[in-house]
Amino acid sequence: MHAMQYEFTLPADYDMDVIRSRVARLGHLLDDWDGLGIKTYLLRERGMHGSPVNQYGPFYLWNTMEGMNTFLWGGAFQGPVNDFGRPRVRQWTGLAYEEGSAAGSPAGYAVRRRQPVPEGAELAGFMADAAGETERLAAQDGAVLAAAVVDTRAWELAHFSLWEHGMPKADGDVYQVLHLSAPGRGALPRGRQW
C-alpha cells in the first residue's frame, strides 16, 4: 500500500461550491481506476471544523505503483494542475490498514493527522504503536476505515481515517468527503504491512 496527497489552498473568499461542482462532475472518473485502492475527494472550509483555510486535498491509498504512476504521468493529474497549478505531492509508505466498525456506511468526513517520528525513537516499537493506533481508530463508533503511513525521507507519520459522521473520534485536520472512489478497496492489505 502506498499513500499520496496533494493540497490546493484557495483564497479565503473562494467560492467552495466551485470545488463541489467539479467533484460532482468529475469524481466518478476514478471509480474504476486500475491499481487504486481509494481516492477521497476532500474539502476543508475556512471556519468549519477548526479549519483556518479553504483547501481541496484529495487523499489516495494505492494498491500498485503502476496505478499511481499512470494517474500522475498518464494525463489524469494534468487536469487539476492546469486548473490550480502544480502542487507538491506528498507520498507515504503503508504501515497499517483496517476496515472500520462502520465499514459499510458512506464516508462523510476524514481526519488526517501528521506527526514527526521523534529523533532517537526506537523505530520498530514506534511503528508497531502506529499500527495499534490504526486498529484503535478503526474500532471507534462511526469509523469507516483507518490507515497509518510513513514518509521515511521526512520521518513523518500520518494517520488517515474516514468517518460516517461529523464527530470523528480522531485528532487532526478534519475534511468533508465529497466523493469516494474505491475500485480496489477490497484488495488493500489489512493489518500491519510488515
PANURO-219020 format. One record per residue: residue in three letters; x, y, z of N, C-alpha, C, O in turn. Coordinates in steps of 0.05 Angstrom, whole numbers, plus 5000, padded with zeros to 4 digits. Layout:
N
+-----+------+------+------+-------+-------+-------+------+------+------+------+------+------+
|   r | n.xx | n.yy | n.zz | ca.xx | ca.yy | ca.zz | c.xx | c.yy | c.zz | o.xx | o.yy | o.zz |
+-----+------+------+------+-------+-------+-------+------+------+------+------+------+------+
| ALA |    X |    Y |    Z |     X |     Y |     Z |    X |    Y |    Z |    X |    Y |    Z |
...
+-----+------+------+------+-------+-------+-------+------+------+------+------+------+------+
//
This chain:
194
+-----+------+------+------+-------+-------+-------+------+------+------+------+------+------+
|   r | n.xx | n.yy | n.zz | ca.xx | ca.yy | ca.zz | c.xx | c.yy | c.zz | o.xx | o.yy | o.zz |
+-----+------+------+------+-------+-------+-------+------+------+------+------+------+------+
| MET | 5017 | 4976 | 5000 |  5000 |  5000 |  5000 | 5018 | 5025 | 5000 | 5038 | 5026 | 5014 |
| HIS | 5009 | 5044 | 4985 |  5024 |  5069 |  4982 | 5004 | 5092 | 4984 | 4982 | 5090 | 4973 |
| ALA | 5010 | 5113 | 4999 |  4991 |  5136 |  5003 | 5002 | 5160 | 4989 | 5026 | 5163 | 4985 |
| MET | 4984 | 5178 | 4981 |  4991 |  5202 |  4966 | 4970 | 5223 | 4973 | 4947 | 5217 | 4975 |
| GLN | 4979 | 5248 | 4975 |  4961 |  5271 |  4978 | 4974 | 5296 | 4967 | 4998 | 5301 | 4970 |
| TYR | 4957 | 5312 | 4955 |  4965 |  5339 |  4947 | 4943 | 5357 | 4956 | 4920 | 5349 | 4958 |
| GLU | 4950 | 5383 | 4960 |  4930 |  5402 |  4970 | 4932 | 5428 | 4954 | 4954 | 5437 | 4948 |
| PHE | 4909 | 5439 | 4949 |  4907 |  5465 |  4937 | 4895 | 5484 | 4958 | 4871 | 5481 | 4964 |
| THR | 4910 | 5502 | 4968 |  4900 |  5522 |  4987 | 4889 | 5545 | 4971 | 4904 | 5557 | 4955 |
| LEU | 4864 | 5552 | 4976 |  4850 |  5572 |  4960 | 4845 | 5598 | 4976 | 4847 | 5597 | 5000 |
| PRO | 4840 | 5620 | 4962 |  4836 |  5645 |  4976 | 4813 | 5643 | 4997 | 4795 | 5627 | 4994 |
| ALA | 4814 | 5660 | 5017 |  4794 |  5660 |  5039 | 4766 | 5665 | 5028 | 4747 | 5655 | 5040 |
| ASP | 4763 | 5680 | 5007 |  4737 |  5687 |  4996 | 4729 | 5669 | 4972 | 4710 | 5675 | 4958 |
| TYR | 4744 | 5647 | 4968 |  4739 |  5629 |  4945 | 4712 | 5615 | 4949 | 4705 | 5607 | 4971 |
| ASP | 4697 | 5614 | 4928 |  4671 |  5600 |  4928 | 4675 | 5570 | 4927 | 4681 | 5559 | 4906 |
| MET | 4673 | 5557 | 4950 |  4679 |  5528 |  4951 | 4659 | 5511 | 4937 | 4663 | 5487 | 4933 |
| ASP | 4636 | 5523 | 4928 |  4617 |  5508 |  4912 | 4629 | 5502 | 4884 | 4620 | 5483 | 4871 |
| VAL | 4650 | 5517 | 4876 |  4664 |  5510 |  4851 | 4677 | 5483 | 4854 | 4676 | 5467 | 4835 |
| ILE | 4689 | 5478 | 4877 |  4702 |  5452 |  4881 | 4681 | 5430 | 4883 | 4684 | 5408 | 4871 |
| ARG | 4659 | 5435 | 4897 |  4638 |  5415 |  4899 | 4627 | 5408 | 4871 | 4622 | 5384 | 4865 |
| SER | 4623 | 5428 | 4855 |  4613 |  5423 |  4827 | 4633 | 5407 | 4811 | 4626 | 5389 | 4796 |
| ARG | 4658 | 5414 | 4814 |  4679 |  5400 |  4799 | 4679 | 5370 | 4807 | 4680 | 5353 | 4789 |
| VAL | 4678 | 5365 | 4833 |  4679 |  5337 |  4842 | 4653 | 5322 | 4833 | 4654 | 5299 | 4825 |
| ALA | 4630 | 5336 | 4834 |  4605 |  5323 |  4825 | 4607 | 5316 | 4795 | 4596 | 5296 | 4786 |
| ARG | 4620 | 5333 | 4780 |  4623 |  5329 |  4751 | 4644 | 5308 | 4744 | 4640 | 5293 | 4725 |
| LEU | 4666 | 5308 | 4759 |  4689 |  5292 |  4750 | 4697 | 5269 | 4769 | 4713 | 5252 | 4762 |
| GLY | 4686 | 5269 | 4793 |  4694 |  5249 |  4813 | 4692 | 5220 | 4805 | 4708 | 5204 | 4813 |
| HIS | 4672 | 5214 | 4789 |  4668 |  5187 |  4781 | 4690 | 5176 | 4762 | 4691 | 5151 | 4758 |
| LEU | 4707 | 5193 | 4752 |  4727 |  5184 |  4732 | 4747 | 5165 | 4744 | 4760 | 5150 | 4728 |
| LEU | 4751 | 5164 | 4770 |  4769 |  5145 |  4782 | 4755 | 5122 | 4796 | 4768 | 5106 | 4810 |
| ASP | 4729 | 5120 | 4792 |  4714 |  5098 |  4805 | 4722 | 5070 | 4796 | 4716 | 5051 | 4810 |
| ASP | 4736 | 5068 | 4774 |  4746 |  5042 |  4765 | 4775 | 5042 | 4757 | 4784 | 5027 | 4739 |
| TRP | 4791 | 5060 | 4769 |  4819 |  5064 |  4762 | 4835 | 5039 | 4771 | 4835 | 5032 | 4794 |
| ASP | 4850 | 5027 | 4752 |  4866 |  5004 |  4758 | 4888 | 5011 | 4778 | 4903 | 5030 | 4773 |
| GLY | 4891 | 4996 | 4799 |  4913 |  4999 |  4818 | 4906 | 5018 | 4841 | 4921 | 5020 | 4860 |
| LEU | 4882 | 5031 | 4840 |  4874 |  5049 |  4861 | 4858 | 5033 | 4882 | 4839 | 5019 | 4876 |
| GLY | 4866 | 5036 | 4907 |  4850 |  5026 |  4930 | 4827 | 5045 | 4935 | 4804 | 5038 | 4931 |
| ILE | 4834 | 5069 | 4944 |  4813 |  5090 |  4948 | 4825 | 5118 | 4940 | 4848 | 5123 | 4944 |
| LYS | 4807 | 5135 | 4931 |  4813 |  5163 |  4929 | 4790 | 5177 | 4943 | 4766 | 5173 | 4937 |
| THR | 4797 | 5194 | 4962 |  4777 |  5211 |  4976 | 4780 | 5239 | 4966 | 4802 | 5251 | 4968 |
| TYR | 4759 | 5250 | 4957 |  4758 |  5278 |  4948 | 4752 | 5295 | 4972 | 4729 | 5296 | 4981 |
| LEU | 4771 | 5309 | 4982 |  4769 |  5322 |  5009 | 4769 | 5352 | 5006 | 4782 | 5364 | 4989 |
| LEU | 4753 | 5365 | 5024 |  4750 |  5394 |  5024 | 4751 | 5404 | 5053 | 4738 | 5392 | 5071 |
| ARG | 4767 | 5425 | 5057 |  4767 |  5439 |  5083 | 4756 | 5467 | 5077 | 4765 | 5480 | 5057 |
| GLU | 4738 | 5477 | 5094 |  4728 |  5504 |  5091 | 4736 | 5521 | 5114 | 4734 | 5512 | 5138 |
| ARG | 4745 | 5544 | 5109 |  4754 |  5563 |  5129 | 4732 | 5568 | 5149 | 4709 | 5574 | 5142 |
| GLY | 4738 | 5564 | 5175 |  4718 |  5569 |  5196 | 4701 | 5545 | 5203 | 4685 | 5546 | 5222 |
| MET | 4703 | 5523 | 5188 |  4688 |  5499 |  5193 | 4706 | 5477 | 5204 | 4728 | 5472 | 5193 |
| HIS | 4698 | 5464 | 5225 |  4714 |  5442 |  5238 | 4742 | 5452 | 5244 | 4761 | 5436 | 5243 |
| GLY | 4745 | 5477 | 5252 |  4770 |  5488 |  5260 | 4790 | 5494 | 5238 | 4813 | 5500 | 5243 |
| SER | 4781 | 5493 | 5213 |  4800 |  5498 |  5191 | 4806 | 5528 | 5188 | 4788 | 5544 | 5187 |
| PRO | 4832 | 5534 | 5186 |  4839 |  5562 |  5182 | 4840 | 5570 | 5152 | 4844 | 5593 | 5145 |
| VAL | 4836 | 5550 | 5134 |  4839 |  5554 |  5105 | 4816 | 5541 | 5089 | 4802 | 5523 | 5099 |
| ASN | 4813 | 5551 | 5065 |  4798 |  5537 |  5044 | 4817 | 5519 | 5029 | 4838 | 5529 | 5020 |
| GLN | 4811 | 5493 | 5027 |  4830 |  5475 |  5015 | 4817 | 5451 | 5002 | 4798 | 5440 | 5013 |
| TYR | 4827 | 5444 | 4979 |  4819 |  5419 |  4966 | 4843 | 5401 | 4968 | 4865 | 5408 | 4958 |
| GLY | 4840 | 5377 | 4980 |  4863 |  5360 |  4985 | 4857 | 5330 | 4982 | 4855 | 5317 | 5002 |
| PRO | 4855 | 5320 | 4958 |  4849 |  5291 |  4954 | 4871 | 5274 | 4967 | 4894 | 5280 | 4967 |
| PHE | 4862 | 5251 | 4979 |  4880 |  5232 |  4992 | 4875 | 5205 | 4979 | 4852 | 5197 | 4975 |
| TYR | 4897 | 5191 | 4973 |  4896 |  5165 |  4958 | 4910 | 5144 | 4974 | 4930 | 5148 | 4988 |
| LEU | 4899 | 5119 | 4973 |  4913 |  5095 |  4980 | 4914 | 5078 | 4955 | 4894 | 5070 | 4944 |
| TRP | 4939 | 5072 | 4947 |  4943 |  5057 |  4922 | 4951 | 5028 | 4928 | 4966 | 5023 | 4947 |
| ASN | 4941 | 5010 | 4912 |  4949 |  4982 |  4913 | 4974 | 4977 | 4896 | 4989 | 4959 | 4902 |
| THR | 4978 | 4993 | 4875 |  5001 |  4989 |  4857 | 5014 | 5015 | 4851 | 5001 | 5036 | 4848 |
| MET | 5041 | 5014 | 4848 |  5056 |  5037 |  4839 | 5048 | 5044 | 4810 | 5048 | 5068 | 4802 |
| GLU | 5043 | 5024 | 4794 |  5035 |  5028 |  4766 | 5010 | 5045 | 4764 | 5008 | 5063 | 4747 |
| GLY | 4990 | 5039 | 4781 |  4965 |  5054 |  4781 | 4970 | 5083 | 4788 | 4960 | 5102 | 4776 |
| MET | 4987 | 5088 | 4809 |  4994 |  5115 |  4817 | 5009 | 5130 | 4795 | 5003 | 5153 | 4789 |
| ASN | 5029 | 5117 | 4784 |  5045 |  5130 |  4763 | 5028 | 5135 | 4738 | 5032 | 5156 | 4725 |
| THR | 5010 | 5117 | 4731 |  4992 |  5123 |  4708 | 4975 | 5147 | 4713 | 4970 | 5163 | 4695 |
| PHE | 4965 | 5150 | 4738 |  4950 |  5174 |  4745 | 4967 | 5199 | 4743 | 4959 | 5219 | 4730 |
| LEU | 4991 | 5198 | 4754 |  5008 |  5222 |  4755 | 5019 | 5229 | 4727 | 5019 | 5253 | 4719 |
| TRP | 5028 | 5209 | 4712 |  5043 |  5215 |  4687 | 5026 | 5208 | 4662 | 5035 | 5215 | 4640 |
| GLY | 5003 | 5196 | 4665 |  4987 |  5188 |  4642 | 4966 | 5209 | 4633 | 4952 | 5204 | 4614 |
| GLY | 4965 | 5232 | 4646 |  4947 |  5253 |  4637 | 4925 | 5261 | 4656 | 4917 | 5284 | 4656 |
| ALA | 4916 | 5243 | 4673 |  4894 |  5250 |  4691 | 4901 | 5272 | 4711 | 4884 | 5289 | 4717 |
| PHE | 4925 | 5272 | 4721 |  4934 |  5292 |  4741 | 4937 | 5320 | 4728 | 4938 | 5340 | 4742 |
| GLN | 4940 | 5321 | 4701 |  4944 |  5346 |  4688 | 4920 | 5365 | 4690 | 4923 | 5389 | 4690 |
| GLY | 4896 | 5353 | 4693 |  4872 |  5370 |  4696 | 4873 | 5388 | 4720 | 4871 | 5412 | 4717 |
| PRO | 4877 | 5377 | 4744 |  4880 |  5395 |  4767 | 4904 | 5414 | 4766 | 4903 | 5436 | 4775 |
| VAL | 4926 | 5404 | 4754 |  4950 |  5421 |  4751 | 4943 | 5445 | 4733 | 4951 | 5467 | 4739 |
| ASN | 4929 | 5440 | 4711 |  4921 |  5462 |  4693 | 4903 | 5482 | 4707 | 4905 | 5506 | 4702 |
| ASP | 4885 | 5472 | 4724 |  4865 |  5489 |  4737 | 4876 | 5504 | 4761 | 4868 | 5527 | 4766 |
| PHE | 4893 | 5492 | 4777 |  4902 |  5503 |  4803 | 4932 | 5507 | 4805 | 4941 | 5519 | 4825 |
| GLY | 4948 | 5497 | 4787 |  4977 |  5498 |  4789 | 4987 | 5471 | 4799 | 4972 | 5455 | 4809 |
| ARG | 5013 | 5467 | 4796 |  5025 |  5441 |  4803 | 5032 | 5441 | 4833 | 5049 | 5457 | 4842 |
| PRO | 5019 | 5424 | 4848 |  5024 |  5423 |  4877 | 5047 | 5404 | 4884 | 5055 | 5388 | 4868 |
| ARG | 5057 | 5407 | 4908 |  5075 |  5386 |  4919 | 5058 | 5361 | 4925 | 5036 | 5364 | 4936 |
| VAL | 5067 | 5338 | 4917 |  5052 |  5314 |  4922 | 5067 | 5298 | 4944 | 5089 | 5289 | 4940 |
| ARG | 5054 | 5296 | 4967 |  5065 |  5280 |  4989 | 5060 | 5251 | 4983 | 5040 | 5243 | 4972 |
| GLN | 5080 | 5234 | 4991 |  5077 |  5205 |  4988 | 5087 | 5192 | 5013 | 5107 | 5200 | 5025 |
| TRP | 5073 | 5171 | 5021 |  5080 |  5156 |  5045 | 5078 | 5126 | 5038 | 5063 | 5117 | 5021 |
| THR | 5094 | 5110 | 5052 |  5093 |  5081 |  5051 | 5073 | 5071 | 5071 | 5072 | 5081 | 5094 |
| GLY | 5058 | 5051 | 5064 |  5038 |  5040 |  5082 | 5049 | 5025 | 5106 | 5068 | 5010 | 5103 |
| LEU | 5038 | 5030 | 5129 |  5045 |  5016 |  5154 | 5022 | 4997 | 5163 | 5027 | 4974 | 5170 |
| ALA | 4997 | 5007 | 5161 |  4975 |  4991 |  5170 | 4949 | 5001 | 5157 | 4947 | 5025 | 5151 |
| TYR | 4930 | 4983 | 5154 |  4904 |  4990 |  5143 | 4883 | 4972 | 5156 | 4887 | 4948 | 5160 |
| GLU | 4861 | 4984 | 5164 |  4839 |  4969 |  5177 | 4812 | 4980 | 5167 | 4808 | 5004 | 5164 |
| GLU | 4794 | 4962 | 5161 |  4766 |  4970 |  5156 | 4754 | 4977 | 5183 | 4761 | 4965 | 5204 |
| GLY | 4736 | 4996 | 5184 |  4725 |  5006 |  5209 | 4699 | 4992 | 5217 | 4688 | 4975 | 5203 |
| SER | 4690 | 5000 | 5241 |  4666 |  4989 |  5252 | 4641 | 4997 | 5236 | 4621 | 4983 | 5237 |
| ALA | 4643 | 5018 | 5220 |  4621 |  5027 |  5202 | 4630 | 5024 | 5173 | 4623 | 5041 | 5156 |
| ALA | 4644 | 5003 | 5167 |  4656 |  4999 |  5140 | 4635 | 5000 | 5118 | 4642 | 5008 | 5095 |
| GLY | 4611 | 4992 | 5123 |  4590 |  4991 |  5102 | 4576 | 5018 | 5098 | 4559 | 5021 | 5080 |
| SER | 4583 | 5038 | 5114 |  4570 |  5064 |  5113 | 4584 | 5083 | 5094 | 4608 | 5080 | 5089 |
| PRO | 4570 | 5103 | 5083 |  4584 |  5123 |  5067 | 4601 | 5141 | 5085 | 4594 | 5147 | 5107 |
| ALA | 4624 | 5149 | 5074 |  4642 |  5167 |  5089 | 4633 | 5196 | 5085 | 4630 | 5205 | 5062 |
| GLY | 4629 | 5210 | 5107 |  4622 |  5238 |  5106 | 4645 | 5257 | 5113 | 4646 | 5279 | 5104 |
| TYR | 4664 | 5246 | 5129 |  4686 |  5263 |  5139 | 4711 | 5246 | 5139 | 4711 | 5221 | 5140 |
| ALA | 4734 | 5260 | 5138 |  4760 |  5247 |  5140 | 4777 | 5263 | 5160 | 4772 | 5287 | 5164 |
| VAL | 4796 | 5250 | 5173 |  4815 |  5263 |  5191 | 4843 | 5253 | 5182 | 4848 | 5230 | 5179 |
| ARG | 4860 | 5273 | 5179 |  4889 |  5267 |  5174 | 4905 | 5280 | 5195 | 4904 | 5305 | 5200 |
| ARG | 4921 | 5264 | 5209 |  4939 |  5275 |  5229 | 4968 | 5268 | 5222 | 4975 | 5244 | 5219 |
| ARG | 4984 | 5288 | 5218 |  5013 |  5284 |  5212 | 5029 | 5290 | 5237 | 5023 | 5309 | 5252 |
| GLN | 5050 | 5274 | 5241 |  5067 |  5279 |  5264 | 5095 | 5269 | 5258 | 5099 | 5250 | 5243 |
| PRO | 5115 | 5282 | 5269 |  5143 |  5273 |  5264 | 5148 | 5247 | 5279 | 5138 | 5243 | 5300 |
| VAL | 5166 | 5231 | 5267 |  5177 |  5208 |  5282 | 5200 | 5219 | 5298 | 5219 | 5229 | 5286 |
| PRO | 5198 | 5219 | 5324 |  5218 |  5232 |  5341 | 5247 | 5221 | 5336 | 5251 | 5197 | 5333 |
| GLU | 5265 | 5239 | 5335 |  5294 |  5232 |  5334 | 5300 | 5214 | 5357 | 5292 | 5220 | 5380 |
| GLY | 5314 | 5192 | 5352 |  5321 |  5174 |  5374 | 5300 | 5153 | 5381 | 5304 | 5136 | 5397 |
| ALA | 5276 | 5155 | 5368 |  5255 |  5136 |  5373 | 5264 | 5108 | 5364 | 5277 | 5105 | 5344 |
| GLU | 5257 | 5088 | 5379 |  5262 |  5060 |  5371 | 5241 | 5054 | 5350 | 5217 | 5052 | 5356 |
| LEU | 5250 | 5051 | 5325 |  5231 |  5050 |  5302 | 5212 | 5027 | 5303 | 5188 | 5031 | 5296 |
| ALA | 5221 | 5003 | 5310 |  5203 |  4980 |  5310 | 5180 | 4985 | 5329 | 5156 | 4980 | 5322 |
| GLY | 5185 | 4994 | 5353 |  5164 |  4999 |  5372 | 5146 | 5022 | 5364 | 5122 | 5021 | 5368 |
| PHE | 5158 | 5044 | 5353 |  5142 |  5067 |  5345 | 5122 | 5059 | 5323 | 5099 | 5067 | 5324 |
| MET | 5132 | 5044 | 5303 |  5115 |  5036 |  5281 | 5094 | 5015 | 5290 | 5071 | 5015 | 5280 |
| ALA | 5101 | 4998 | 5309 |  5081 |  4979 |  5320 | 5059 | 4994 | 5335 | 5036 | 4987 | 5333 |
| ASP | 5067 | 5015 | 5349 |  5047 |  5032 |  5363 | 5029 | 5046 | 5342 | 5005 | 5049 | 5347 |
| ALA | 5040 | 5055 | 5320 |  5024 |  5068 |  5299 | 5004 | 5048 | 5287 | 4981 | 5055 | 5282 |
| ALA | 5012 | 5023 | 5283 |  4994 |  5002 |  5273 | 4972 | 4997 | 5294 | 4949 | 4993 | 5287 |
| GLY | 4979 | 4997 | 5320 |  4959 |  4994 |  5341 | 4940 | 5017 | 5341 | 4916 | 5012 | 5346 |
| GLU | 4949 | 5041 | 5337 |  4931 |  5064 |  5336 | 4912 | 5062 | 5312 | 4889 | 5071 | 5314 |
| THR | 4921 | 5050 | 5290 |  4903 |  5046 |  5267 | 4880 | 5027 | 5275 | 4857 | 5032 | 5269 |
| GLU | 4887 | 5006 | 5289 |  4866 |  4987 |  5299 | 4847 | 5001 | 5318 | 4822 | 4998 | 5316 |
| ARG | 4857 | 5018 | 5336 |  4840 |  5032 |  5355 | 4821 | 5051 | 5341 | 4798 | 5052 | 5347 |
| LEU | 4832 | 5066 | 5321 |  4815 |  5085 |  5306 | 4793 | 5069 | 5292 | 4769 | 5077 | 5293 |
| ALA | 4800 | 5048 | 5278 |  4780 |  5032 |  5263 | 4758 | 5021 | 5280 | 4736 | 5017 | 5271 |
| ALA | 4764 | 5015 | 5305 |  4744 |  5004 |  5324 | 4725 | 5024 | 5335 | 4705 | 5017 | 5347 |
| GLN | 4730 | 5050 | 5331 |  4713 |  5071 |  5342 | 4686 | 5072 | 5328 | 4684 | 5065 | 5305 |
| ASP | 4666 | 5080 | 5343 |  4639 |  5083 |  5332 | 4639 | 5103 | 5309 | 4649 | 5126 | 5312 |
| GLY | 4630 | 5095 | 5286 |  4628 |  5113 |  5262 | 4652 | 5112 | 5244 | 4652 | 5125 | 5223 |
| ALA | 4673 | 5097 | 5251 |  4697 |  5095 |  5234 | 4691 | 5078 | 5210 | 4681 | 5055 | 5212 |
| VAL | 4697 | 5088 | 5186 |  4693 |  5073 |  5161 | 4719 | 5058 | 5155 | 4718 | 5034 | 5147 |
| LEU | 4742 | 5070 | 5158 |  4768 |  5057 |  5155 | 4789 | 5074 | 5168 | 4785 | 5097 | 5174 |
| ALA | 4813 | 5062 | 5171 |  4835 |  5077 |  5183 | 4861 | 5066 | 5171 | 4863 | 5042 | 5164 |
| ALA | 4881 | 5084 | 5167 |  4907 |  5076 |  5156 | 4929 | 5091 | 5170 | 4924 | 5114 | 5180 |
| ALA | 4952 | 5079 | 5172 |  4976 |  5093 |  5181 | 4997 | 5090 | 5159 | 5001 | 5069 | 5148 |
| VAL | 5011 | 5112 | 5153 |  5031 |  5113 |  5132 | 5055 | 5129 | 5142 | 5052 | 5146 | 5160 |
| VAL | 5078 | 5125 | 5130 |  5102 |  5139 |  5138 | 5119 | 5148 | 5114 | 5121 | 5134 | 5094 |
| ASP | 5129 | 5172 | 5117 |  5148 |  5184 |  5098 | 5176 | 5181 | 5110 | 5182 | 5195 | 5130 |
| THR | 5193 | 5163 | 5100 |  5219 |  5159 |  5112 | 5240 | 5179 | 5104 | 5261 | 5180 | 5116 |
| ARG | 5234 | 5196 | 5085 |  5252 |  5218 |  5078 | 5249 | 5240 | 5099 | 5269 | 5250 | 5109 |
| ALA | 5225 | 5248 | 5105 |  5219 |  5269 |  5125 | 5215 | 5258 | 5153 | 5213 | 5273 | 5172 |
| TRP | 5214 | 5231 | 5156 |  5207 |  5218 |  5181 | 5182 | 5230 | 5193 | 5182 | 5241 | 5214 |
| GLU | 5161 | 5227 | 5177 |  5134 |  5236 |  5184 | 5115 | 5213 | 5183 | 5114 | 5198 | 5164 |
| LEU | 5099 | 5210 | 5205 |  5078 |  5191 |  5206 | 5052 | 5205 | 5201 | 5048 | 5228 | 5210 |
| ALA | 5034 | 5193 | 5186 |  5007 |  5204 |  5182 | 4986 | 5182 | 5188 | 4988 | 5160 | 5178 |
| HIS | 4966 | 5190 | 5203 |  4943 |  5173 |  5207 | 4920 | 5185 | 5191 | 4916 | 5209 | 5191 |
| PHE | 4906 | 5168 | 5176 |  4884 |  5177 |  5159 | 4860 | 5159 | 5166 | 4862 | 5135 | 5168 |
| SER | 4837 | 5172 | 5171 |  4813 |  5157 |  5177 | 4789 | 5170 | 5164 | 4787 | 5194 | 5161 |
| LEU | 4769 | 5153 | 5157 |  4744 |  5162 |  5146 | 4722 | 5156 | 5166 | 4723 | 5136 | 5180 |
| TRP | 4702 | 5174 | 5167 |  4681 |  5173 |  5187 | 4654 | 5177 | 5174 | 4652 | 5192 | 5154 |
| GLU | 4633 | 5164 | 5184 |  4607 |  5168 |  5173 | 4593 | 5193 | 5184 | 4573 | 5202 | 5172 |
| HIS | 4603 | 5205 | 5205 |  4590 |  5228 |  5217 | 4610 | 5250 | 5222 | 4635 | 5246 | 5220 |
| GLY | 4600 | 5274 | 5229 |  4617 |  5297 |  5232 | 4629 | 5300 | 5260 | 4640 | 5321 | 5266 |
| MET | 4629 | 5279 | 5276 |  4641 |  5280 |  5302 | 4662 | 5257 | 5304 | 4659 | 5240 | 5321 |
| PRO | 4683 | 5258 | 5287 |  4703 |  5237 |  5287 | 4717 | 5235 | 5314 | 4722 | 5256 | 5327 |
| LYS | 4724 | 5211 | 5321 |  4738 |  5207 |  5346 | 4768 | 5204 | 5340 | 4781 | 5184 | 5348 |
| ALA | 4779 | 5225 | 5327 |  4807 |  5225 |  5320 | 4816 | 5254 | 5320 | 4800 | 5272 | 5314 |
| ASP | 4841 | 5259 | 5326 |  4852 |  5286 |  5325 | 4865 | 5290 | 5298 | 4876 | 5272 | 5286 |
| GLY | 4864 | 5316 | 5289 |  4878 |  5323 |  5264 | 4861 | 5342 | 5248 | 4841 | 5353 | 5258 |
| ASP | 4869 | 5345 | 5223 |  4854 |  5363 |  5204 | 4829 | 5348 | 5195 | 4831 | 5325 | 5186 |
| VAL | 4806 | 5361 | 5198 |  4781 |  5349 |  5190 | 4773 | 5359 | 5163 | 4773 | 5383 | 5157 |
| TYR | 4765 | 5341 | 5146 |  4757 |  5346 |  5118 | 4728 | 5336 | 5114 | 4720 | 5317 | 5127 |
| GLN | 4714 | 5349 | 5096 |  4689 |  5338 |  5086 | 4696 | 5319 | 5063 | 4714 | 5326 | 5047 |
| VAL | 4683 | 5296 | 5061 |  4687 |  5278 |  5038 | 4666 | 5284 | 5018 | 4642 | 5281 | 5023 |
| LEU | 4674 | 5293 | 4994 |  4656 |  5300 |  4973 | 4649 | 5275 | 4956 | 4627 | 5273 | 4945 |
| HIS | 4668 | 5257 | 4953 |  4664 |  5233 |  4937 | 4685 | 5213 | 4945 | 4707 | 5221 | 4954 |
| LEU | 4679 | 5188 | 4943 |  4698 |  5166 |  4949 | 4698 | 5148 | 4925 | 4678 | 5135 | 4918 |
| SER | 4721 | 5146 | 4912 |  4726 |  5126 |  4891 | 4741 | 5103 | 4904 | 4761 | 5107 | 4917 |
| ALA | 4730 | 5079 | 4902 |  4742 |  5057 |  4917 | 4743 | 5031 | 4900 | 4734 | 5010 | 4909 |
| PRO | 4755 | 5032 | 4876 |  4755 |  5008 |  4859 | 4771 | 4984 | 4871 | 4763 | 4961 | 4865 |
| GLY | 4792 | 4989 | 4886 |  4808 |  4968 |  4897 | 4808 | 4967 | 4927 | 4827 | 4957 | 4939 |
| ARG | 4788 | 4978 | 4940 |  4787 |  4979 |  4969 | 4789 | 4951 | 4981 | 4804 | 4947 | 5001 |
| GLY | 4775 | 4932 | 4970 |  4775 |  4905 |  4980 | 4803 | 4892 | 4978 | 4808 | 4872 | 4992 |
| ALA | 4820 | 4902 | 4960 |  4846 |  4890 |  4956 | 4868 | 4903 | 4974 | 4890 | 4894 | 4974 |
| LEU | 4861 | 4925 | 4987 |  4881 |  4938 |  5005 | 4888 | 4918 | 5027 | 4870 | 4906 | 5039 |
| PRO | 4914 | 4914 | 5032 |  4922 |  4894 |  5052 | 4915 | 4903 | 5080 | 4922 | 4925 | 5088 |
| ARG | 4902 | 4886 | 5095 |  4894 |  4893 |  5122 | 4916 | 4887 | 5142 | 4933 | 4870 | 5138 |
| GLY | 4914 | 4902 | 5164 |  4933 |  4898 |  5186 | 4960 | 4911 | 5180 | 4962 | 4928 | 5163 |
| ARG | 4980 | 4902 | 5196 |  5007 |  4913 |  5192 | 5018 | 4906 | 5165 | 5012 | 4884 | 5154 |
| GLN | 5034 | 4923 | 5154 |  5045 |  4919 |  5127 | 5074 | 4907 | 5128 | 5088 | 4908 | 5108 |
| TRP | 5082 | 4897 | 5151 |  5108 |  4883 |  5153 | 5106 | 4860 | 5172 | 5126 | 4846 | 5176 |
+-----+------+------+------+-------+-------+-------+------+------+------+------+------+------+
//
